[in-house]
Amino acid sequence: MLSGIARSLWRPASSATGVARMITPVANPATGRLLSNIAFRNTVATKATTHAATTRAYATATTMTSPSSSTPQFKTYTPSSPGRRWLKRVPRDHLWKGKPVRTLTVAKRSTAGRNNTGRITVRHRGGGHKRRLRLIDWYRRESGPQLVERLEYDPGRTAWIALLKHQVTGRQSYVLAPHDLQPGSVIFSFLDKSSWNQTKNGITTTLPIDKGNCLPLSRIPTGTIIHAIGMKRNGPAQVARSAGTYAQLLSTGETGHAIIRLSSGEVRKFPVDVCATIGVVSNPGNMHESLGKAGRNRWKGIRPSVRGVAQNACDHPHGGGKGKTKGGKDPRSPWGVLSKGGKTRKLPNKMVVRERPRR
């Protein structure tokens, strides 16, 4: 990898004379004498070549800026194997390197997509690495200050999770980590009405709208970016929980329903007393990652998919025949259900104000 000055000075061998004219004489810091144009050019080229060789000796080349940058950065790898050539991942240097809290996990028993009779009910499942599910606190009912101890990786979801420790009770819990949440921060939950009226020096203060704080929709200002939204009163968070997702609060009130615009573009009603967390879900660069090889999907427990046109006529509506023909049929599933353009909702949802834009 060439440095900035070496990259600007590099030319093919045939244009070495032109490069020499472009370089002005520079003093040697050791002797104080002026270097000739050719000597200076050779010195720069030698340093650049040495730096490039040193860089290639490492297995990875990381492109990163400050941890608080909103632009997702990715880690690429030297193509020492075909599987690493196109591998592109989000850096995880800021995540906890150890194991999770054992009491906040439970073993995940794999079923390989089979039901209690042993028949496959979900295709393309099986194998993969052993996992332990992290028990996430989707209710956030406990009020009071909670310290963010660390950020962790969760194999069961695409976003990062944060380990919290209550500063009064000492209870630990996992929550979904908002984007740019730093260890050492203190977040709150204001779902309990007794915590709404905060008085300081005789003055009633408003609830802090900081990332990671959990509030009911009736106490969040209009236009705020939120995630982890509940669907019913005293219920768990169910909406906007995937990596990089968010929603925007359009209108709210003391009673009735609030109107929220989701990431898909759908505008929907929610009860004003459901929970919501301030901020955007962490790991927004997840959608731009590249696995690099098919084996990485097998590690995740995902088995291969076979195209319908590659199957026999008895196995798929698109199968059989000569060549890559579908027999003049519209795209459909193995059971004959149309897969593109058809609506599957039989009754309209009364809570949807405006449906998401469709192709």
C-alpha positions, 0 to 999 in steps of 0.5 A: 500500500503506497503512502500519499506522497509515493502514490502521487509521484509514481509513474511508469519507468518510461516517464522517469525523466518527467517525474524528476522534473516535477520534484524540487530539491530537498535537504537531507536531514542528516547532512543538511545537503540538498538531494538531487532529484533522482536521489530523492525519487529513489529514496521515496520509491524505496520507502514506499516499496518497503512499506507496501511489503510490510503491509502485505505481510499482515492478513487483514487490512482494516479501514476504520475511522472514529468509533462514533462515525455514522458511516459504517466501516468494513474490514477486508482481508488479504485474499490468502484463500478464495473464501477470504477474497470477497469477505467483508465484515463490520469491525468488532474490535469494540465488542467484549472478547469473553463469554456472556453472563451464564445466568442470562443465557439458555441453550438453543436446541436445534431441530433442523427444521423438523416437527415432533413427527420428524417431518421437515416443515421448514426447509434449508435448516440444519447443522451450524455451530452450537449457540446459547440464546441471550435473554434480552429484557424486552420489557424494561420495567425496572426504573432507575439508573443502569450502567452500560458495562460492555457491548457484546456479540449475539449469535441470535440476532444481527444487532449488538447487545449491551450488558446493563447493571442497575446501580441500586439493585446490582441486577444485570440484564441484556438490552438491544444496544442503540447505535453509538452507545458507549460503555460507561454510559448511564441509561434509564427506563421511564415506563413507571409513572412514578419516575415521570415527575423529577424535581431538582432544586424545586424545579420539575425537569423533563424526561431526558431524551437520550439514546438508550432511554426507554419511555412510553410514546406519550412522553416522547417528542414528535419527530424523535427516532426510536426503535424497539417499539411495543405493540400493546400496553405492558407488552414486550418490544416487537417492532424495529429490532433488527440491525440498523432499523428505526422508526420515526414518531409522527404524532402522539398524545396523552390518550389514544394512538400514536402514529409512527413511520417505520423503516419500510415506509409503512405508517402505522398506529400504536397505543400511546402507552407502549414502550419505545427506546430512543435511537437507531439499532446498532450495527447499521452496516450489517446489510452491506456485509459479504460472507465471502463463501458458502461455508459461512452460511453453513456455520449459521445453520443455513443449508443450500437452496435448489432452484425450481428449474433445476428440479424434476417436474414431480418436485417443483412446478418449474421443473422438468423440460429441456433447457432452462424453461419454466413451462410458461408459468409465473414464478411460484412456490413448490406448492403452487402459490404465486411468489411475486405480486400477489397479495396474501392479506385477506383482511385489511389491518385497521392500524395501518394508516398507509401501506409500505410502497410496493414495487 
